Each structure stands twice: as structure tokens, then as C-alpha cells.
């Protein structure tokens, strides 16, 4: 191992790259997220504005839910009534806990 000009340890440059395997199959349609457009986008924006204007905390935002567009584009949002902290502390969740 040697140190580059920024002081970062670097492995030997003579290492060969791993050979490429067959391309991975595409994800199934049910696994993909569809982003809102048209009226769905308008409803998403209205829901987002209502949440921001009222200084509310939603599970969707705090958990960094990848499906937030599905709920908010239909006008649905799940609120955290105790603020932005959760009392449960599940290890898989991104919501801050007490």
C-alpha cells in the first residue's frame, strides 16, 4: 500500500478488475416507483404545501419513504402526532427515536 498526494492510503495499482458477468435482469414492474404527473403532481404539490405550511411531521418524510409519491399524489399523508421523534426505535426505520 502507498499514500497518494492527499495522504490517503491506496492499494497497489496493478490489481486487475474483476471480469464482468452477464447483465443483471431488469426489476419487475411491481418493484418500480411511478412518479406523479399531471393532476397527480398537482395533488402531490398541494399535499406537500399543506404539510410545510402547517409545520407538520409525516412518517413519510421522517422515514425517507421511497413511495411518498404514491400516497401524497392521492392526497394521503400519515402524521406523527408526537412530533418528529418516535418512541419505538425500530432498527430498520429512518425515523429518529427518543
N, C-alpha and C positions, 0 to 999 in steps of 0.2 A: 504494500500500500504506500502511496506517496501523497503529498499535500500539494494542492493547486495554489494559485496565486492569491486566493481568498482565504487560505488557511483551512480548507475543507479536505478531509481525507478522501481519497479517490482510489478505487480498486485498479488493478492492472488493466491497461487499455488493450491488451492483447487477447482479452476474452472474446470468444465468438458468440454471436447472437444465436438464440435458440431457433431452430427451424420452424417455419410457420406450418401449422396444422391446417386441416380443412376448415373453411369458414364456418363460424357458428350458425346454427339455424336462426331464423328470424323469430322474434317473440310472437306469441299468439295474439290475435286481435283483442281478446278479453283482457289481456295484460296491459294494453296500451291505454294511455290517457288522452282523451279528446279535449282540446282546448275550446272554450266557448267562442262563438262568433255571432254576429248579427244581434238579434234580440237577447240571446243568452249572454252575450258580452255586456249588453246594456244592464241586464239584471245583475250580473256579477259586479259591475261598477257601482250600481245602486246599493247593493248589499255591503260592499267594501266601504263606501262612503258613510253608510249608516253606522257601521261598526266604528270607524275612525271618529266621526263627529260626536258620537256618544261615549267615546273613550271606553269601549267595551273590550273584553278579552275573550277570544274564542278558543276552543280546543283546537280547531283547525290551524290557527296561526301559531299557537304555542307548541303544538306537536309537530309543526312543519309538515302537515299532511300533504302528500303529493296529489291527493284527489280533491283539493279545496275547490277547484273549478267546477266539479260536478255538483257539489252542494250549493255553492254560492250562486251559480248561474241559474239555479231554480229558486233562489231566494231563501234558502235554508242556511242557518248557521247555529252551531251548538256553543252556548255560552258557559263560561266558568263563573259561577255566582260568588265564589270566594276570592276573586281577584285573579292574578296571573300565576299564582302558586297553587300546586296540587298537594294534597295531604297523603297521597298514596305512594309516590316514589317508585313506580314500576321501572325496572332497569331498561326495558326496551323502548320507553317513551322519551320524547324530547322535551316534555313539559317540565319546567322547574318544580322542584318539590321542597317542602319545608324541612 
